[in-house]
Amino acid sequence: MDHTFAVIMAGGVGSRFWPTSRAKQPKQFLDLTGSGQTMINGTVERVARSIPLERIVVVTGRAIEEDAAKLLPELPRENILAEPVGRNTSACIGWAAVQIARRDPEAILAVMPSDHLVADQVQFQQKMQLAVEQARTGALVTFGVTPTAPRTGFGYLELGGETAPSVHRVERFVEKPDRPTAEQYLKAGNFVWNSGMFFFRASRILDEIGGQLPELKAGLDEIEGAIGTGDEAAVLDRVYPQLPEESIDYGIMEGASDILCVPVSFGWSDLGSWAAAYERSEKDDRANAIEGDAITVNAEGNLVRVGTEKLVALVGVRNLVVVDTGDALMICARENAQDVKKVVTTLKKTDRRDLL
Amino acid sequence: MDHTFAVIMAGGVGSRFWPTSRAKQPKQFLDLTGSGQTMINGTVERVARSIPLERIVVVTGRAIEEDAAKLLPELPRENILAEPVGRNTSACIGWAAVQIARRDPEAILAVMPSDHLVADQVQFQQKMQLAVEQARTGALVTFGVTPTAPRTGFGYLELGGETAPSVHRVERFVEKPDRPTAEQYLKAGNFVWNSGMFFFRASRILDEIGGQLPELKAGLDEIEGAIGTGDEAAVLDRVYPQLPEESIDYGIMEGASDILCVPVSFGWSDLGSWAAAYERSEKDDRANAIEGDAITVNAEGNLVRVGTEKLVALVGVRNLVVVDTGDALMICARENAQDVKKVVTTLKKTDRRDLL
């Protein structure tokens, strides 16, 4: 894995995990499955099996930069980059590419979110090795997760023929499908979930940005030009908030011609909601996932996370998510876990900053 | 209402209202419907429309005697009687009858629980007047609530012919029926709910106790004999815990020959569970009864009582009871509200006195 750098994206909040997730305590800083480890620590640990710590870079936000550094004392402090504001993944990855290419013009980036789960660490290592080898040739490479169900919450990639063992050409990116379409994809067998994990040379992605998002490239060039001039911080603060907001998927990948995909089946989850956290949590014989002091009477399938010292009693309730953070109590039907973000929307509208 | 004394029974805990109800904070000391008034204060206020405060007697337990006195500063302190231990309603009423008969041998008792609700105060006054008139003749009189639904949670009285306008002979007491039987009773039209409110001369009920529960009578006589001897407290402490435990319904009423019933329809509720508290509470346009700071997203039919300062968010949940007392959080399906007492049973078994 010579010249390979991990770029771990850790700028989000994860408002679907409110009230546990907050602006100052985002999803990636939490242990949502009772694993004993925060998601970002799990991600760094997973990557560190293949890439030395000096080449693991975390991109986060100003407001949580110090907390990220405290959570990750094993990383060199200069490997924690803080965006002045979040400008979506194209800007995040482009800026990381600029920084890393200055350290090593031959750098290959392994880009991934900080808040996903992987069950099979060995397969992850093997597939990352394969993807990096492909990226070394100059290709844009992505992990595509072999689907296990007709999920409608993910984008899909349609795969073409093999270009190397276990490496496929990507025919096209497709947006989140409806249920019948997702079922067709699952049956067809040549569709995989877009995992949001990418591999490419730093120089290649900067070229792509130059071709497809020239405004972003110009901003990144301006930021790069100021590095080492003493004016670096001021230029970053001025230019970064003006960068165009584009996701790497829509902004770059969908428009590129030569995308390769390494299909993976290493037990991936983007842990998109409390319902997913429930699925990954340890359960008792009535399928309740409860941490702490509790009494249940005919209660089944509930996830309980109570941060304060109290007894929780569940009587005759099913498939609930119950989260108590002391200042907020959230009770949600598991099947409506996606709607938790609507509570956050309401809190923003009513300017309840104490709870955001 | 000459010679009429109210006997308000306030010895219970009301464990179906856990975690709000506790040994030191029983149901009758709570405002469970958001009325702004505790149940016992509501009961005293209702009775005081007809009976002067000097003749309103509250029978409670040692552990909560002082708290009862604080809640009811309008009552003479000597009108608050404290049982050393609870020995069911026959002992409670018998002891009150002994105490009151010494003050007034002609006394008529209007006996009622401290934790029931009545909507129509004027009808209550009128019916009490009628019942007291009947009791004055020497009869045992009961309020029977005209049923509005085939409820299976109450005992019923089968009524015979009228002995006076709006006064019926009671043919028999019947225990809690099954659903088809309750439906027959409702259809038949001559069955009423046993309300637990009774009217009789003190001398008459003591005679009945002598005839039907001679062991109780002997104990009460021993307690009475010690009054004014300086030995009163010691005798009470020794004898009271040995009194037989019998309800007034089974121990006396079912075995008596001449019971009269005054049918009533004054909007009565024994407020038997959180589900009943929900029915009596004010609701929003999605039928949620919520006090305090809350955000709801597709939530309907929920009762929320949160005693601490926090935001409550309900997402996609229906017909729940949510009660947070700081040291305990109880979430219950409204249709399973009767099962809350099972939590209390578990707490007793595991000796969790901090939560009882």
Contacts between the chains, C-beta under 8 A, distances in Angstrom:
chain1	res1	chain2	res2	distance
A	18	B	313	7.9
A	19	B	311	7.8
A	19	B	313	7.2
A	295	B	343	5.3
A	295	B	346	5.2
A	295	B	347	7.3
A	297	B	336	7.6
A	297	B	339	5.2
A	297	B	342	4.8
A	297	B	343	6.2
A	297	B	346	7.9
A	298	B	336	6.7
A	298	B	339	6.9
A	306	B	329	6.7
A	309	B	327	7.9
A	310	B	326	7.0
A	310	B	327	5.4
A	310	B	328	5.7
A	310	B	329	5.7
A	311	B	19	7.8
A	311	B	327	6.9
A	311	B	328	4.6
A	311	B	329	7.3
A	311	B	352	7.5
A	311	B	355	5.8
A	312	B	328	7.6
A	312	B	329	5.0
A	312	B	330	7.9
A	312	B	331	7.6
A	313	B	18	7.8
A	313	B	19	7.2
A	313	B	328	6.7
A	313	B	329	7.2
A	313	B	330	4.4
A	313	B	331	7.3
A	313	B	332	7.8
A	313	B	340	7.8
A	313	B	343	4.5
A	314	B	331	5.5
A	314	B	332	7.6
A	315	B	330	7.0
A	315	B	331	7.2
A	315	B	332	3.8
A	315	B	333	6.8
A	315	B	336	5.4
A	315	B	337	7.8
A	315	B	339	5.0
A	315	B	340	5.8
A	315	B	342	7.3
A	315	B	343	6.5
A	316	B	332	6.1
A	316	B	333	3.8
A	316	B	335	7.0
A	316	B	336	2.9
A	316	B	339	6.0
A	317	B	320	6.8
A	317	B	331	5.6
A	317	B	332	6.7
A	317	B	333	5.2
A	318	B	333	8.0
A	320	B	317	6.8
A	320	B	331	6.9
A	322	B	329	7.6
A	322	B	331	6.2
A	324	B	324	7.6
A	324	B	329	6.1
A	326	B	310	6.9
A	327	B	309	7.9
A	327	B	310	5.5
A	327	B	311	6.9
A	328	B	310	5.7
A	328	B	311	4.6
A	328	B	312	7.6
A	328	B	313	6.7
A	329	B	306	6.8
A	329	B	310	5.7
A	329	B	311	7.3
A	329	B	312	5.0
A	329	B	313	7.2
A	329	B	322	7.6
A	329	B	324	6.1
A	329	B	329	7.3
A	330	B	312	7.9
A	330	B	313	4.5
A	330	B	315	7.0
A	331	B	312	7.6
A	331	B	313	7.3
A	331	B	314	5.5
A	331	B	315	7.2
A	331	B	317	5.6
A	331	B	320	6.9
A	331	B	322	6.2
A	331	B	331	6.5
A	332	B	313	7.8
A	332	B	314	7.7
A	332	B	315	3.8
A	332	B	316	6.1
A	332	B	317	6.8
A	333	B	315	6.8
A	333	B	316	3.8
A	333	B	317	5.2
A	333	B	318	7.9
A	335	B	316	7.0
A	336	B	297	7.7
A	336	B	298	6.7
A	336	B	315	5.4
A	336	B	316	2.9
A	337	B	315	7.8
A	339	B	297	5.2
A	339	B	298	6.9
A	339	B	315	5.0
A	339	B	316	6.0
A	340	B	313	7.8
A	340	B	315	5.8
A	342	B	297	4.8
A	342	B	315	7.3
A	343	B	295	5.3
A	343	B	297	6.2
A	343	B	313	4.5
A	343	B	315	6.5
A	346	B	295	5.2
A	346	B	297	7.9
A	347	B	295	7.3
A	352	B	311	7.5
A	355	B	311	5.8
